Amino acid sequence: MAKQRGTAYRSHGSEGMKVKTESLERLLKATKRNQFVNGKEQAQVLSCILRSEHDRLSTTSVVRDGKTSVARFSIDGDGFPGLVPVPDIDRLLGALKFHGTTVKLDVGDGKLVVISTNKQTTMSANTDGRAFPNTQTSIGEWESMSRERADAIKSGAYTMKDGSVRKSLFSINLDVEEIFDALRCDNMNGQRLNRYTFSVADGVFSVVVGDHLKGQTHVVLKEDLDLEDWSATFEGGLEYVLKHYNGTCAMQIFDFTEEGQGYRLRLSLGGEDFLFQASVL
């Protein structure tokens, strides 16, 4: 039998964080940012903190290696300003499948409470849990580090540790669905290489995915550009994130080759949502 609302572990009374279930699922799946490694799908982020501010519910996460990528994603959400720790994204997704179209989230006494019309699911959750199994860093500490990293990255500039500002090499506006359609060709004939080579050649911006054995695909994304020739390869499961978005986005490229760190790609996905990914060295 489902528990009644108002039990002792609820910390915000009836104010809980209200959100559409489908939107929350989309946010959590984008946050996971699955990618294929040796043909097997795995999440790059296992836990997160849902942060409610200004009627938006967001996550900010650096991937498990702690360096190659950071992203911030958000959805509409009504309720109290606050934090909801999610120690296991997959477990929360598994619980949401059994709830209605809208849920309320609340936390208290080390518990995460998911409430819909006639159901209430309680799960263990606190910010002191490990962000990943192989780290001593807590979920709260990992999110703080992620937010600090994200705050250094603006749409047209990157603030270095010494305070200097690195401008983007170039910026291109693209259709999200068109990029997703191009990148998903990486799965052609079961390749799942998780590798995308973007380039500018003779004013044409394009991407190449896949290999010649099972099918290499070249997709032109933009033409007649006044840009110098350039090329870099990225990983990070980009198509897994893009399938949760639509409309247009801006792609900025940052040059860190002088530091021996290759390039960085920033996808601005609307509002404050973005994905920042390091190139393959």
N, C-alpha and C positions, 0 to 999 in steps of 0.2 A: 504493500500500500504506500502511495506517495505521502511524504511528510507534509504537514501543513506549514504555511508560511509563518514567519515570525519566531522561529526557534532561536535559541540563545546565541548561536554562533554567527548570526547575521549582524553585521557591523553598521549598516546604514539604514536600518528600518525598512521602509517601503520605497526608498529612493533608488534602489538598484540601477545598474547600468542597462538600459533597454536598447535592444538592437535586433534587426532582422536576422533570422537564423542563416538564411542564404548568404547574406552579406558577410556575416561573421565567418562562415565557412570559407568564403572566398579570401578573406583577409588572412586566415590561418594557413590556407594552402599556399598563398603567395609568399607568406613569411617563411614557410618551410623551404621553398625554393629547391625542389627536387632536381637532381641531375643524374645522369647516367655515368657510372664509373665501372669500366670493364663490362659494359652491357647491363649492369644491374642498377636499378633506380634506388637512390638514397637521398634522404633529406640533408640539406646543408645547415639547417637550424632545427633543433629538437625542442627547445623551450623558448619562452618569450614572456614579455610583460605587456599586457594590454593597457595602454595609457589613455585615459579619457580627459580631453581638454577641448573646450570651445565646441561642444557638440560633435566632436570627432573622436573616433576610437582608433588608435594607431599602434604600430609596433615598429621598433627600430632595432635591427640586429646585424651584427657582424657574423659571418659564417664561421663554422667550427674550426677552421685553421687559424682564425684570429687575424687575418691580414688581407686576403685577396678580394674581399667584397663586403660592403655594408649597404643596407637598404632600409628605407622607411616607407611603409604602406599604411593606408588609413581608409576608414569607411564612416558613414554617418552613424551617430550613436547618441541617445539622449540619456541624461542622468548625472549623477554626482561626478565632479572632477576627482579622479583617483587612479589607483593602480590595481590591476588584477594579474597576479602571477599565474602563469600557465607552465607547470613543470614538464608537461608532456603534451605537445600539440596534438599528436595522434589520438591520445585518450580523450581529449576534449572534443575533437572531431567525431570520435566514436559515440560520445554521449549526445551530441547535437542531432545526430540522425534520428533519435527517438523523441525529439521535442517538436513543438509546433513551429509556426512560421515566424514567431517573435519570441525572444527569450530575454530574461533579465539575469544579469550576472551580479553576484555579490561575494564578498570575502570577509572572513573573520575567524579567529581562533584556528588559523592554519588550514582553513577550508575554503574551497571555491564552490559556490552554489549556483546551479543553473536552474532557472524557473521558467516554466511556460504555463499555459492555461490550467492544467490539472496535474502537472508533474513537477517534482523538485529533485534534482540529482546533486549529491554532495560528493566532492572529490578533495583529496588532500592537496594543499597548495600553499606554498609560502616562498618568499623571495630568497630564503637561505638555502634552498635546494641547489644542486649542481646544475650549471648551464648545460654541460655535456658530461657523459660518464667518465671521460678521460681527463677531466680538469677539476681543480679544487676551487675554481672561481664560481661564485654563486650566481643565480639567475639575476639578482639585483645588481651585482657588480658588473656582470656582463652587459646588462642593458645600459648602465652608466657609461661604461667604456664605449659602447656602440653609439650612444647619443653624442658623446664628445667627438667621436670620429665623424659622425654625420654632420655635426654643426660646422665642421671645417670645410664642408663641401657645398658650395653654392652653385647655381646653374651655370654661371660663367666663370667661376674662379675657385681655386683651391688654396686654402690658407696653410702654408707650410709650418713646421714646428718652430722655425725661427721667426715666425710672424710675417714673412714675405708672402706675396700672393702670386700664384701661378694661374695665368689666364688660359682658357681653353684654346687648343690649336685651331679648331673650327667647330661649328655647330650646324646641324642639319635637322629640319623639321620633317617628320615622317609619319605615315599612317600606321598605327599600331597593328591593325589586322594584317597589313601588307608585310610588315616585318615578321610577325608571327608565322604567316603562311610561308615565308622564305625559310625561317629557321627550323620549322618543323620538318622540312625535307631532310634534316639530319637523321630522322627515323626511317628513311626510305630503305625498304628491304631489311629492316631490323638492324641497321647499322648502330644507331644510338652512340655516336662518337662524342657527343657533347662538345663540339668544336666548331667555331664559326670564324671565318677569315673575312674581315671587312677591309675594303680597299677603295682608294681613289686612283683612277687611271684615266688620263686624258679627259678630265672633267666628268667622269662617270663614277658614281658611288655605288658599290655593289657588295654582295656577300657570297661566299662560296662555302658549301657544307657537303659532307660526305666524301667518300673516296671513289676512285674509278672502278674498283672491283664490283661494288654493289650499286654504284650510281652517284657521281658527283654532280651537284646542282649549283649553277651560277645564276644569281638573281640580281637584276638591275633595279636599284631602289631610287636613284635620282640621277638626272642627266644635266648637261650644260652647266656644270659648276665651275666657278673660278677658284679652284683649289690646286695646290701642289700634290703630286702623286704621293700616296701614303698607303701603308698596309700594316695590319696587326691581327693577331688571332686571339680570340677570347673563348673562355669556357664558362661554367657557372650556371648552366641550366636556364639560359635567358628565355627560351621559348616557354618554359613552365610558368614563368612570371607573366609574360606578355599575354598568355591566353586568358588571364583574369582581368585584362584591361581592354579598352577600345578608345576610339577617337584618335587624336594626334599626340605625338610626343616629340620632344627635342632630344637629339643625340649629340652630346658634346664629347670631344676627344681631348685628353690632356697628355702632354708629352713629358715623360720623366726619363727619357733615354740618357740624358746627361748624368743622372744619378744611377744609371744601370738598372732601372726599374721598369723599363718598357713604357707602355701607354696605359692610360686609364680611360674607361668608357663610362659616361654618365647618361642614363636614360631618365629624363624628366617626364613623369607620367601624369602630371596634372596636380594642382595644389602644391603640397609639400612632398608628395610621393616621388620617390626616385630610387634608382638602382645604380650603384657605383661598383664597377668590376675591373680588376687588374687584367692585363693581357698576359698571354703565355710567354715566358722568357725562353 
